[in-house]
Amino acid sequence: MDKDFVVRELQKPLDAGVVKQRDQAGRSLSYIESWWAISEANRIFGHLNWRRNTFGVNMVQCEQKGDKGMWYVSYIATCTINVEGVNRDGTGFGQGIDKDLGKAHESAIKEAESDAMKRALMTFGNPFGLALYDKEQRNVVSEPTPEDVRNKLMKDVASAWKQMGGTGAGFKELKATLEKKGIDAYEFVHSAMLDQGLDSVLAIENFAKEVGK
């Protein structure tokens, strides 16, 4: 497991696009779904590098109520997440309501286990929902759209081009040269500066002419 990668990912903000809302006791609560938490654990830690252990599953309610004879069953569960020797614990609650007593038990146990798992994973960082415990949710951000990424790239390239002494006319000529080969000028210049280490207009123009041949 690449620990540097893991630390970087755990320090990143939570994508607002995966946050769901539900009403509970008259309040709107933010949460992430269990499948997403598992998917993120696989992505960040690696499929074979983390382990979930659920224990202490205790029933705290089992009663039949109402005219329809619905069963109300509740469980509390504790879960430990182990990532290469690092243990994090979480306790969760689940409730099942059904005419069938067995189905009510099943629903409550599954919900309690999922809730406990998410609470344990949450302690690792924002991607697992830690950011939601901040009332202002400062580390919950919207992922940039392709258009946002493109606009930022254009601004970065325009700024760098001017700093290196380039002109608007020169960039238009460069763009025309590259377009003959179906190459995006903004992405090309950005890549040239980062990957090729080209730090002058002349160097980039010469490189582009070679590519455009």
Order of alpha helices (4+ residues) and beta strands (2+ residues): alpha-beta-beta-beta-alpha-beta-beta-beta-alpha-beta-alpha-alpha-alpha-alpha
